[in-house]
Amino acid sequence: MASIALSASAALLPLKRNSGAWSKLFPFSSKSYLSFKTCRKNRFISFAASNSSGRNGDLVVTSEDESASQTYTWPDKKKPRICILGGGFGGLYTALRLESLVWQDDKKPQVLLVDQSERFVFKPMLYELLSGEVDAWEIAPRFADLLANTGVQFFKDRVKLLCPSDHLGVNGPMACTHGGTVLLESGLIVEYDWLVLSLGAEPKLDVVPGAAEFAFPFSTLEDACRVDRKLSELERRNFERLEEKGIVQAINVETTICPTGTPGNREAALKVLSARKVQLVLGYFVRCIRRVGEFEASVKQPESGAIPNIAADKNSDKYILELQPAIKGLESQIFEADLVLWTVGSKPLLPHVEPPNNRLHDLPLNARGQAETDETLCVKGHPRIFALGDSSALRDSSGRPLPATAQVAFQQADFAGWNLWAAINDRPLLPFRFQNLGEMMILGRNDAAVSPSFVEGVTLDGPIGHSARKLAYLIRLPTDEHRLKVGVSWLTKSAIDSVALLQSTLTKVLSSS
């Protein structure tokens, strides 16, 4: 029987101060060292960045001694240059918003989108990918396909360093002629006029010993595929014991599930978890995770959730979770698990800012590592940098931090696109105001809970909630073309499922008569 536990190098390269590479990356710095990976002479990475007009961005290579740097050349030297780092809800939807606005010919910006993946991932529907309700292309389309009919260029790369220069201001005798530069891990240097930080976040795997080695995060498309492969492996391994379904234990440091969720959604979730016999372990945090040794005796499980030992199987990995009580009156516990899913939290992915000694270049960050922004989404002290989603530390009108949800990032992208238009056209920027539209929660195949904010006290659950949630997300998918393709696909699947259900019902009726 399978058991599943759910819990929530660089080189220092000296550069001459007057070198071409240094002046391009840090034009306002006297720092004489730059931290980045060394590149062998005449060995470069090629990029193909196309847009709807068929023009490509160029790479200008400048070399000095045994090292080399690559500088991206924008197609048009006169038009504004916007670099968007991160292709999630904040970054991609900002790019699409910019594309939808009306621009004067000489002011329509050139937009470069950089993301470490070749696919945009609609993260709220990762569970449906795991359950088989949706296909990967539906919720994880390629950026190249989404941006094919736009002027937005896309690079698959990672961000290594930022060097903003907009701390000098945008007007006056000391004003900078551009916003700064970005160094990508490939060695490419991108000079920008405006920068959008929407790099998302990554799971916190470093807060508990053993989590990084043995736990499975569930945040990306790759994570979902890994979990799916692991579950398939457990099913094959326990094929002879399929009549005994696996045990699922949900561990939470709070004394209830979904403490910030709406009461209606929380009640619906508790009802479903109880019906499916999911064991809730509340008021505990995980102290450490370790692998069971080949000859290590199986730990004794609590009476409420005894799990037989299969650690002796050499072809299987089994893990021990040591739990520490978070409240008084509880005792420490030890669990065994075949799979540990880690959804404990996340941390922003903002890159380093160079040079580190100059406080003027620094981005103001909060305790979580998010950039502090004003109400227009501009990073404080940096009028040419906008931060969205997990990269932004913005508060609502009551002073509470905005939640790190797709809904927030989606709305911020709309304002960021407009405010970039306003900044380029010397118009006043609009303050962002988050409109809470409600909360949606997937509870299983053909099961969900939806609590809209505009109807107080109402929660749609079961198949109705599932349909409402799916329709809402269909509307939120990027680009009209992609929405149409996915909508047709979902309707086709729904029709097939309905016919299959009807046939099954008729068969049962005829067999009983």
C-alpha positions as CSV (number, residue, x, y, z in Angstrom):
1,M,0.0,0.0,0.0
2,A,1.4,3.3,-1.0
3,S,1.4,6.3,1.3
4,I,1.7,10.0,0.3
5,A,2.5,12.9,2.6
6,L,1.6,16.4,1.6
7,S,3.3,19.3,3.3
8,A,2.5,22.2,2.6
9,S,29.0,28.4,-9.6
10,A,30.3,31.6,-10.9
11,A,33.9,32.8,-11.6
12,L,35.2,36.2,-10.5
13,L,36.5,37.7,-13.8
14,P,38.6,40.9,-13.6
15,L,37.7,43.5,-16.3
16,K,39.4,46.7,-17.3
17,R,37.2,49.7,-16.4
18,N,37.4,50.9,-20.0
19,S,36.6,47.6,-21.6
20,G,33.7,47.3,-24.0
21,A,31.9,44.6,-22.0
22,W,32.1,46.4,-18.7
23,S,30.9,49.7,-20.1
24,K,28.0,48.1,-21.8
25,L,26.8,46.3,-18.7
26,F,27.6,48.9,-16.1
27,P,28.0,52.3,-17.8
28,F,27.8,54.2,-14.5
29,S,30.0,52.1,-12.3
30,S,33.7,52.1,-11.4
31,K,33.5,48.6,-9.9
32,S,36.3,46.5,-11.4
33,Y,34.9,43.0,-10.9
34,L,31.9,41.3,-12.5
35,S,30.5,38.0,-11.3
36,F,29.6,35.8,-14.3
37,K,30.5,32.6,-15.9
38,T,33.6,32.8,-18.2
39,C,33.1,32.2,-21.9
40,R,35.7,30.6,-24.1
41,K,36.9,32.6,-27.0
42,N,34.8,32.3,-30.2
43,R,32.3,30.1,-28.5
44,F,28.9,31.6,-28.4
45,I,25.2,30.7,-28.1
46,S,23.1,31.7,-31.1
47,F,19.6,33.1,-30.6
48,A,16.7,33.4,-33.0
49,A,14.1,36.0,-32.0
50,S,11.4,36.5,-34.5
51,N,8.4,38.7,-34.5
52,S,5.3,39.2,-36.7
53,S,7.1,41.6,-39.1
54,G,9.8,39.1,-39.8
55,R,12.6,41.2,-38.3
56,N,15.1,39.6,-35.9
57,G,17.1,41.0,-33.1
58,D,20.9,40.8,-33.6
59,L,23.7,39.8,-31.4
60,V,26.8,42.0,-31.4
61,V,29.8,40.1,-30.1
62,T,32.7,42.0,-28.5
63,S,35.7,40.2,-27.2
64,E,38.7,41.1,-25.1
65,D,41.6,38.8,-24.3
66,E,40.3,35.3,-23.7
67,S,36.7,36.3,-22.7
68,A,33.8,37.5,-24.8
69,S,30.4,39.1,-24.2
70,Q,27.3,39.3,-26.4
71,T,25.1,42.3,-26.7
72,Y,21.6,42.2,-28.0
73,T,20.8,44.8,-30.7
74,W,17.2,45.9,-30.9
75,P,15.7,46.0,-34.4
76,D,14.9,49.7,-34.2
77,K,17.3,52.2,-32.5
78,K,14.7,54.9,-32.0
79,K,11.7,53.1,-30.6
80,P,11.3,52.5,-26.8
81,R,12.8,49.2,-25.6
82,I,10.8,47.1,-23.0
83,C,12.4,44.1,-21.5
84,I,10.1,41.7,-19.6
85,L,11.7,39.2,-17.3
86,G,9.4,36.3,-16.6
87,G,6.7,34.8,-18.7
88,G,4.0,34.0,-16.1
89,F,0.7,35.7,-15.6
90,G,2.4,39.0,-14.9
91,G,5.0,39.0,-17.7
92,L,3.1,37.3,-20.6
93,Y,-0.1,39.2,-20.0
94,T,1.8,42.5,-19.7
95,A,3.3,41.8,-23.1
96,L,-0.1,41.0,-24.6
97,R,-1.6,44.1,-23.1
98,L,1.1,46.3,-24.6
99,E,0.4,44.6,-28.0
100,S,-3.3,45.4,-27.7
101,L,-2.9,49.2,-27.0
102,V,-3.0,51.9,-29.7
103,W,0.4,53.5,-30.3
104,Q,1.8,56.2,-32.4
105,D,4.2,54.7,-35.0
106,D,7.3,56.3,-33.5
107,K,6.4,55.3,-29.9
108,K,5.3,51.7,-30.3
109,P,7.8,49.9,-28.1
110,Q,9.9,46.9,-29.0
111,V,9.1,44.2,-26.4
112,L,11.5,41.4,-25.4
113,L,10.1,38.6,-23.2
114,V,12.6,36.4,-21.3
115,D,11.7,33.2,-19.5
116,Q,13.7,30.1,-18.4
117,S,11.0,27.8,-20.0
118,E,9.8,27.6,-23.5
119,R,6.2,27.2,-22.3
120,F,3.7,29.4,-20.5
121,V,2.1,27.4,-17.7
122,F,-1.4,28.1,-16.5
123,K,-0.6,27.0,-12.9
124,P,-4.1,26.9,-11.4
125,M,-4.8,24.0,-13.7
126,L,-1.8,21.8,-13.0
127,Y,-3.9,19.4,-11.0
128,E,-6.2,18.8,-14.0
129,L,-3.1,17.8,-16.0
130,L,-2.2,15.3,-13.3
131,S,-5.8,13.9,-13.2
132,G,-5.9,13.7,-17.0
133,E,-8.7,16.2,-17.5
134,V,-6.6,18.5,-19.6
135,D,-3.7,18.0,-22.1
136,A,-0.3,19.7,-21.7
137,W,-0.8,21.9,-24.8
138,E,-4.0,23.3,-23.4
139,I,-2.5,24.7,-20.2
140,A,1.1,24.9,-21.2
141,P,1.3,26.3,-24.7
142,R,4.7,27.4,-26.2
143,F,5.6,31.0,-26.1
144,A,6.5,30.8,-29.7
145,D,2.9,29.8,-30.6
146,L,1.3,32.4,-28.3
147,L,3.4,35.3,-29.7
148,A,3.5,34.2,-33.3
149,N,1.1,36.9,-34.5
150,T,2.5,39.7,-32.3
151,G,5.6,41.9,-32.3
152,V,6.8,40.5,-29.0
153,Q,10.2,38.7,-29.2
154,F,11.0,35.8,-27.0
155,F,14.2,34.4,-25.5
156,K,14.5,31.2,-23.5
157,D,17.1,32.2,-20.9
158,R,17.7,32.9,-17.2
159,V,18.4,36.2,-15.6
160,K,21.8,36.5,-13.9
161,L,22.4,40.1,-13.0
162,L,20.7,43.5,-13.2
163,C,22.3,46.9,-13.4
164,P,19.6,49.6,-13.3
165,S,20.7,53.1,-14.0
166,D,17.3,54.9,-13.6
167,H,18.2,55.9,-10.1
168,L,19.8,58.9,-11.8
169,G,16.3,60.0,-12.9
170,V,14.5,60.4,-16.2
171,N,14.8,64.1,-16.5
172,G,17.5,66.7,-15.8
173,P,21.2,67.1,-16.6
174,M,22.1,63.8,-14.8
175,A,19.3,61.8,-16.4
176,C,20.2,58.4,-17.9
177,T,19.5,57.8,-21.6
178,H,18.3,54.3,-20.8
179,G,16.9,52.3,-17.9
180,G,19.8,49.9,-17.4
181,T,21.1,46.6,-18.5
182,V,20.4,42.9,-17.9
183,L,22.9,40.1,-18.0
184,L,21.5,36.7,-18.9
185,E,23.1,33.4,-17.9
186,S,23.9,32.7,-21.6
187,G,26.2,35.8,-21.5
188,L,23.8,37.9,-23.5
189,I,23.6,41.6,-22.4
190,V,20.3,43.4,-23.0
191,E,20.0,47.2,-22.7
192,Y,16.5,48.4,-21.9
193,D,14.5,51.6,-21.5
194,W,11.9,50.0,-19.3
195,L,12.0,46.8,-17.3
196,V,9.2,44.6,-16.0
197,L,10.1,42.2,-13.2
198,S,7.7,39.2,-13.1
199,L,10.0,36.3,-12.4
200,G,7.5,34.4,-10.2
201,A,8.7,32.3,-7.2
202,E,10.1,28.9,-6.5
203,P,9.2,26.4,-3.7
204,K,10.9,26.8,-0.3
205,L,12.9,23.6,-0.2
206,D,15.7,24.9,1.9
207,V,13.7,25.4,5.1
208,V,13.6,21.8,6.2
209,P,16.5,19.3,6.1
210,G,15.9,16.7,3.5
211,A,13.1,18.5,1.6
212,A,15.3,19.5,-1.3
213,E,16.6,15.9,-1.7
214,F,13.5,13.9,-1.1
215,A,10.3,16.0,-1.5
216,F,8.5,16.7,-4.7
217,P,7.5,20.3,-5.3
218,F,4.3,21.0,-7.3
219,S,4.7,24.3,-8.9
220,T,5.8,23.8,-12.6
221,L,5.0,21.7,-15.6
222,E,8.1,19.6,-14.9
223,D,7.0,19.1,-11.3
224,A,3.6,17.8,-12.4
225,C,5.2,15.4,-14.8
226,R,7.6,14.1,-12.1
227,V,4.7,13.6,-9.7
228,D,2.7,11.8,-12.4
229,R,5.7,9.4,-13.2
230,K,6.1,8.7,-9.5
231,L,2.4,7.9,-9.0
232,S,2.5,5.6,-12.0
233,E,5.5,3.9,-10.6
234,L,3.8,3.4,-7.2
235,E,0.7,2.0,-9.0
236,R,2.8,-0.5,-10.9
237,R,4.8,-1.5,-7.8
238,N,1.6,-2.1,-5.8
239,F,-0.4,-3.6,-8.7
240,E,-1.2,-6.8,-6.6
241,R,-2.6,-4.6,-3.8
242,L,-4.7,-2.3,-5.9
243,E,-7.8,-3.1,-3.9
244,E,-6.1,-1.3,-1.0
245,K,-5.9,2.3,-2.1
246,G,-3.0,4.4,-0.9
247,I,-3.2,6.5,2.2
248,V,-3.0,10.3,1.9
249,Q,-1.9,12.4,4.9
250,A,-2.1,16.2,4.7
251,I,0.2,18.0,7.1
252,N,-0.4,21.6,8.0
253,V,1.1,23.8,10.7
254,E,-2.3,25.6,11.2
255,T,-5.1,24.0,13.1
256,T,-7.3,24.1,10.1
257,I,-7.0,23.8,6.3
258,C,-7.1,26.8,4.0
259,P,-7.0,29.3,6.9
260,T,-7.1,32.3,4.5
261,G,-9.8,30.8,2.2
262,T,-13.4,31.5,2.2
263,P,-15.6,29.6,4.7
264,G,-17.7,28.0,1.9
265,N,-14.6,26.7,0.1
266,R,-13.1,25.5,3.3
267,E,-16.2,23.6,4.3
268,A,-16.5,22.0,0.8
269,A,-12.8,20.9,0.9
270,L,-13.3,19.4,4.4
271,K,-16.3,17.4,3.2
272,V,-14.4,16.1,0.2
273,L,-11.3,15.2,2.2
274,S,-13.4,13.3,4.8
275,A,-15.3,11.4,2.1
276,R,-12.0,10.3,0.5
277,K,-10.6,9.4,3.9
278,V,-7.6,11.8,3.7
279,Q,-6.0,12.0,7.1
280,L,-5.5,15.6,8.3
281,V,-2.4,16.1,10.5
282,L,-3.0,19.6,11.8
283,G,-0.9,21.7,14.1
284,Y,2.4,20.2,13.1
285,F,5.4,21.2,11.1
286,V,8.0,19.0,9.4
287,R,11.3,19.0,11.3
288,C,13.2,16.8,8.8
289,I,12.8,14.3,6.0
290,R,15.1,11.3,5.4
291,R,15.3,8.1,3.4
292,V,14.7,4.8,5.1
293,G,17.9,2.8,5.1
294,E,17.9,-0.6,3.4
295,F,18.1,-2.4,6.8
296,E,16.3,0.2,8.9
297,A,13.3,-0.9,10.7
298,S,10.0,0.6,9.7
299,V,8.8,3.3,12.0
300,K,5.6,2.7,14.0
301,Q,2.7,4.7,12.6
302,P,-0.1,6.3,14.7
303,E,-3.1,4.0,15.2
304,S,-5.2,6.2,13.1
305,G,-3.0,5.7,10.0
306,A,-1.0,2.5,10.2
307,I,1.0,2.0,7.1
308,P,2.7,-1.4,6.4
309,N,6.4,-1.4,5.8
310,I,7.7,-1.9,2.3
311,A,11.1,-0.3,2.9
312,A,12.7,-3.8,2.5
313,D,11.9,-3.6,-1.2
314,K,15.2,-2.7,-2.8
315,N,13.5,-1.2,-5.8
316,S,11.5,1.3,-3.7
317,D,12.3,4.5,-1.8
318,K,10.5,5.2,1.4
319,Y,10.9,8.3,3.5
320,I,10.6,9.2,7.1
321,L,9.0,12.5,8.2
322,E,9.7,13.8,11.7
323,L,6.9,16.1,12.8
324,Q,7.2,18.7,15.6
325,P,4.0,20.1,17.2
326,A,3.3,23.7,16.6
327,I,0.9,24.1,19.5
328,K,0.9,22.9,23.0
329,G,-0.7,19.6,24.0
330,L,0.5,17.6,20.9
331,E,3.2,15.1,20.8
332,S,5.9,14.6,18.2
333,Q,5.1,12.1,15.5
334,I,7.0,10.1,12.9
335,F,5.5,9.1,9.5
336,E,6.5,6.9,6.7
337,A,5.7,7.9,3.1
338,D,6.4,6.7,-0.4
339,L,5.9,10.2,-1.9
340,V,6.2,13.6,-0.2
341,L,4.6,16.5,-2.0
342,W,5.9,19.9,-0.8
343,T,3.6,22.9,-1.0
344,V,5.0,24.7,2.1
345,G,5.5,28.1,0.5
346,S,7.5,30.0,-2.1
347,K,10.3,32.6,-2.4
348,P,10.7,35.3,-5.1
349,L,13.2,34.8,-7.9
350,L,14.5,38.3,-8.2
351,P,18.1,38.4,-9.6
352,H,21.1,40.0,-8.0
353,V,21.8,43.6,-8.6
354,E,25.3,44.8,-9.4
355,P,27.5,46.5,-8.4
356,P,26.7,45.3,-4.8
357,N,28.6,48.2,-3.1
358,N,26.5,51.0,-4.6
359,R,23.3,51.5,-2.6
360,L,21.9,53.6,-5.4
361,H,21.5,50.6,-7.6
362,D,19.8,48.4,-5.0
363,L,16.2,47.4,-5.3
364,P,14.2,48.0,-2.1
365,L,13.2,44.5,-0.9
366,N,10.9,43.4,1.9
367,A,11.7,40.5,4.3
368,R,10.4,37.9,1.7
369,G,12.7,39.3,-1.0
370,Q,10.0,41.1,-3.0
371,A,10.6,44.5,-4.6
372,E,8.9,47.3,-2.8
373,T,6.7,49.2,-5.2
374,D,4.5,52.3,-5.2
375,E,0.8,52.1,-6.1
376,T,1.6,52.5,-9.8
377,L,3.7,49.2,-9.6
378,C,6.9,51.1,-10.1
379,V,9.8,49.9,-7.9
380,K,10.6,52.6,-5.3
381,G,13.6,54.7,-6.4
382,H,13.5,53.2,-9.9
383,P,10.9,54.9,-12.2
384,R,11.8,52.7,-15.2
385,I,11.3,49.4,-13.4
386,F,7.9,47.8,-12.8
387,A,7.4,44.7,-10.5
388,L,4.4,42.4,-10.6
389,G,3.1,39.2,-9.0
390,D,5.5,37.4,-6.7
391,S,8.2,39.9,-7.5
392,S,6.2,42.8,-6.0
393,A,5.5,43.7,-2.4
394,L,2.3,45.7,-2.8
395,R,-0.4,46.2,-0.1
396,D,-4.1,46.7,-0.5
397,S,-6.1,49.7,0.8
398,S,-6.2,48.2,4.3
399,G,-2.5,47.7,4.5
400,R,-2.4,43.9,4.1
401,P,0.0,42.4,1.6
402,L,-1.7,41.2,-1.6
403,P,-1.9,37.4,-2.0
404,A,0.5,35.7,-4.3
405,T,-2.2,34.5,-6.7
406,A,-2.7,34.4,-10.4
407,Q,-5.7,36.7,-10.0
408,V,-3.5,39.4,-8.6
409,A,-0.8,39.1,-11.2
410,F,-3.4,39.0,-14.0
411,Q,-4.9,42.3,-12.8
412,Q,-1.5,43.9,-12.3
413,A,-0.4,43.0,-15.8
414,D,-3.3,45.1,-17.2
415,F,-2.2,48.1,-15.2
416,A,1.5,47.6,-15.9
417,G,0.8,47.6,-19.6
418,W,-1.3,50.7,-19.4
419,N,1.2,52.5,-17.2
420,L,4.1,51.7,-19.6
421,W,2.0,53.3,-22.3
422,A,1.4,56.3,-20.1
423,A,5.0,56.6,-19.2
424,I,6.2,56.5,-22.8
425,N,3.6,59.0,-23.8
426,D,4.2,61.4,-20.9
427,R,0.8,60.7,-19.3
428,P,0.0,60.2,-15.6
429,L,0.3,56.7,-14.3
430,L,-2.7,55.0,-12.8
431,P,-2.7,53.6,-9.2
432,F,-3.3,49.8,-9.0
433,R,-6.4,48.7,-7.2
434,F,-7.0,45.0,-6.7
435,Q,-10.5,43.8,-7.2
436,N,-11.1,40.5,-5.4
437,L,-13.3,38.5,-7.7
438,G,-13.6,35.5,-5.3
439,E,-11.9,32.2,-4.8
440,M,-11.9,29.0,-6.8
441,M,-10.6,25.6,-5.6
442,I,-10.2,22.3,-7.4
443,L,-11.4,19.4,-5.3
444,G,-11.0,16.4,-7.7
445,R,-12.1,15.2,-11.1
446,N,-15.3,17.0,-12.0
447,D,-15.4,18.6,-8.5
448,A,-14.5,22.1,-7.4
449,A,-15.7,24.9,-5.1
450,V,-16.3,28.5,-6.3
451,S,-17.1,31.4,-4.0
452,P,-17.7,34.6,-6.0
453,S,-17.1,37.8,-4.1
454,F,-20.0,39.6,-5.7
455,V,-22.5,37.1,-4.2
456,E,-21.9,37.0,-0.4
457,G,-22.2,33.7,1.3
458,V,-22.7,31.7,-1.9
459,T,-20.5,28.7,-2.8
460,L,-20.9,26.6,-5.9
461,D,-19.4,23.1,-5.4
462,G,-19.5,19.7,-7.1
463,P,-19.9,19.5,-10.8
464,I,-21.5,22.9,-11.0
465,G,-18.6,24.5,-9.3
466,H,-16.2,22.5,-11.6
467,S,-17.9,23.8,-14.7
468,A,-18.0,27.4,-13.4
469,R,-14.3,27.3,-12.6
470,K,-13.3,25.8,-15.9
471,L,-15.3,28.4,-17.8
472,A,-13.7,31.2,-15.8
473,Y,-10.2,29.9,-16.6
474,L,-11.1,29.4,-20.2
475,I,-11.8,33.1,-20.4
476,R,-8.5,33.8,-18.7
477,L,-6.3,31.8,-21.2
478,P,-3.9,33.9,-23.2
479,T,-4.8,35.0,-26.8
480,D,-8.2,34.5,-28.6
481,E,-6.7,31.8,-30.9
482,H,-5.6,29.6,-28.0
483,R,-8.9,30.1,-26.1
484,L,-10.8,28.9,-29.2
485,K,-8.7,25.8,-29.7
486,V,-8.9,24.9,-26.0
487,G,-12.7,25.6,-25.9
488,V,-13.3,23.3,-28.8
489,S,-11.1,20.6,-27.2
490,W,-12.9,20.8,-23.8
491,L,-16.4,20.7,-25.5
492,T,-15.3,17.6,-27.5
493,K,-14.1,15.9,-24.3
494,S,-17.3,16.8,-22.5
495,A,-19.4,15.4,-25.2
496,I,-17.5,12.2,-25.3
497,D,-17.7,11.8,-21.5
498,S,-21.5,12.5,-21.7
499,V,-22.0,9.8,-24.3
500,A,-19.9,7.3,-22.3
501,L,-22.0,8.1,-19.2
502,L,-25.2,7.7,-21.0
503,Q,-24.1,4.3,-22.5
504,S,-23.0,3.1,-19.1
505,T,-26.4,4.1,-17.5
506,L,-28.4,2.4,-20.3
507,T,-26.3,-0.8,-19.9
508,K,-27.0,-0.9,-16.2
509,V,-30.7,-0.4,-16.8
510,L,-31.0,-3.1,-19.4
511,S,-28.9,-5.5,-17.4
512,S,-31.2,-5.1,-14.3
513,S,-34.4,-5.4,-16.3
